[in-house]
Each structure stands twice: as C-alpha cells, then as structure tokens.
Amino acid sequence: MDSAPLVSVVIPNYNYGDVLDLCLRSVQEQTYSPIEIILVDDCSTDDSVRVARSLGVPALSTPRNSGVSTARNLGVAHARGEILFFLDSDVALAPDAVAQAVEILRSDPRVGAVCGNYEPIPLRRDSLVKEYRTLYRHYWYLVAEGPITGFLPVAIIAVPAAVWAEVGPWTDALTQSEGADVGERLTGRWEVRLTSAVRGRHDDDATLRVALWKVFTRTRMHVPFFLQRRYAAGVVGSPESAASLAAALTAVTLPAPLLGGALWAALPALLFAVWLAIDRRMYRFVFSSRSTSFGLFFVAMHFLVNLTIAAGAGAGILQWLTSRSFRRLYAKAPA
C-alpha cells in the first residue's frame, strides 16, 4: 500500500489574528498525517504573526499587501506536499477534513480538486449577520454537492500538486473572482467535487454594513469576468440572479400605488411573491432548522442581499462598458 502523501496546507492571512489560532489549531489537530502548515501573512497590521509563532507556526510574508492570490502563490512556491490544501485563515477545519479530502482524491483519478462546505453555524456565534451568511452558504453548497463547474468555493479546497502544476497559478491581478478563474481552468480538464465530507466552521462578516459592502464589491468585480467567459449564460440564468432581479423590481415598483392608485399595490406584492418563490426550498430549510424569528430575519437579510447583488451587477456592467482598464484587468486572467 502506498504511503500517505504529504499534504501542504497553504493558509493566506491578512488581519485575522482574532481567529487565526482556531484555524491553526484545527490543522494541527487533524487526524491525518503527514501535514505541513504554510502560513503566508499578507503584511497584516494586527498580531497575526505573533499568534502563529505562539503555536509554533512560522509565517512567510509577502513583500507588500497584495491580496489572497499572491499570498497563495507564495505558499505554493514553498510547499513540498503531493497535495495542496488551500485554507482561508478564518476557517477552522473539522478534525477529519484533510483525511476525507485525501481519500476522495486518491480513490478516483478523475477528480482534480475537492472543495469543502461550511458548517451551518459560524465559528464564533456573536452576530445574527454571521448566522445568516454561514447558513446561506452552507445550504447552497449542500444543494450543489457533487461535480461542479464555474465558480468554485476556494476557502477549503484540496488539489494534487501535479494538477496544480497544470492549471495554476492563482492570478495575482484578481482579488475578488479568483474562484471563477481557477474554476474555469480546473473544470476544463478535471472533475471538481464539492462535498460536505470536507468541512469547516467559518467566521463570516459580523456587521450588516461590512457584509453588504463585500457583496456589492464582489458582485461588481465579478461582472467583467463572467461577461468574458463561456459560462456567463449560466450565471445570468441562475436562481441568485433571478432572485436579485425580482428583488430589484419589487423595490422600484413600491411607489406604484402613489403614482397609479391603490390597485397598483398588487404589482410590488406580486413581484415580492415571485421573489419568495424562487428560493422557497431554501426558506423551508431555514425555517425547519432554526426558529421562526430567525427565519424571518433570514428572509429580510436575503432580500437586502439580493438588492445589493442587483446594485453591484448594475455598477459592474456600467464600469465594464465605460472603463477599458477595468476590462483589461480581467483580460490578464489565463482562461
């Protein structure tokens, strides 16, 4: 029987010192061996490096704050493992996560990458916004389990080093859509499998302002990538896109009764009903697993997020149409 391959866990980090110890300890406590931990600090201004050293983990450092893709590439350059396990520094792995990923990769040579899911509860339960974000992602990753294409969840992803030599590196210029870029290259040659057998607890955004700003920014930055890639039609036709359009139409038709009379109140009500119907299975999942009060909070949060996605998409399309430098940024990504 072949010996267990060395796994290099590559962890990019920028100012996550408050949860970095939980992330690193979770890797140190894996049931799998052998593992090497490669922490790449992207010029943090907090105590991240001190936290890592207190746990006996040395930290590489980028020359300047350059983004997650640059940090991951630096980590890969120092990795010795047969398998690269990319892990975000705000995620604490389940004890058997690495073992499960290695088992899947070794059991089927067609699989070129394994993406993990988040637990349904956040790493630190100190914010309702975190609870919403974590449960939302958990649900959609659960629904998408199996072979996937297009945008990849890259916070927990294991790739054989030989496969990464074919499809890498991470594109340094991309700080928001690196998952779509890598996903296109990976799924063009290999099967990529999403599974809850590989999982971790994620410390998501704690405040509404930060969460919505990230959603807006990431959506805006994704637009030119998807407009120039072969699976753009799939993104446009996705449930998230449909829900965001329905939310936007609901919002813009709210003044209709003031302009056209009471009968026009039916229009935004109908559009809101359509919006609810698009994600009805998700809402059933939420209400069945959490309290009614949290379920109502979840619905309200999701409406705000869908409005933000619509605004981000509109801003991204406008910027893509008017800014040559914006389009050129995404042209640098290898297809």
C-alpha positions, 0 to 999 in steps of 0.5 A: 500500500502506498504511503500517505502523501504529504499534504501542504496546507497553504493558509493566506492571512491578512488581519485575522489574528482574532481567529487565526489560532482556531484555524491553526489549531484545527490543522494541527489537530487533524487526524491525518498525517503527514501535514505541513502548515504554510502560513503566508501573512499578507503584511497584516497590521494586527498580531497575526504573526505573533499568534502563529509563532505562539503555536509554533507556526512560522509565517512567510510574508509577502513583500507588500499587501497584495491580496489572497492570490499572491499570498497563495502563490507564495505558499505554493512556491514553498510547499513540498506536499503531493497535495495542496490544501488551500485554507482561508485563515478564518476557517477552522477545519473539522478534525477529519477534513484533510483525511476525507479530502485525501481519500476522495482524491486518491480513490478516483483519478478523475477528480482534480480538486475537492472543495469543502462546505461550511458548517451551518453555524459560524465559528464564533456565534456573536452576530445574527449577520454571521448566522445568516451568511454561514447558513446561506452558504452552507445550504447552497453548497449542500444543494450543489454537492457533487461535480461542479463547474464555474465558480468554485468555493476556494476557502477549503479546497484540496488539489494534487500538486501535479494538477496544480502544476497544470492549471495554476497559478492563482492570478495575482491581478484578481482579488475578488473572482479568483474562484471563477478563474481557477474554476474555469481552468480546473473544470476544463480538464478535471472533475471538481467535487464539492462535498460536505465530507470536507468541512469547516466552521467559518467566521463570516462578516459580523456587521450588516454594513461590512457584509453588504459592502463585500457583496456589492464589491464582489458582485461588481468585480465579478461582472467583467469576468463572467461577461468574458467567459463561456459560462456567463449564460449560466450565471445570468440564468441562475436562481441568485440572479433571478432572485436579485432581479425580482428583488430589484423590481419589487423595490422600484415598483413600491411607489406604484400605488402613489403614482397609479392608485391603490390597485397598483399595490398588487404589482410590488406584492406580486413581484415580492411573491415571485421573489419568495418563490424562487428560493422557497426550498431554501426558506423551508430549510431555514425555517425547519432548522432554526426558529421562526424569528430567525427565519424571518430575519433570514428572509429580510437579510436575503432580500437586502442581499439580493438588492445589493447583488442587483446594485453591484451587477448594475455598477459592474456592467456600467464600469465594464462598458465605460472603463477599458482598464477595468476590462483589461484587468480581467483580460490578464486572467489565463482562461 
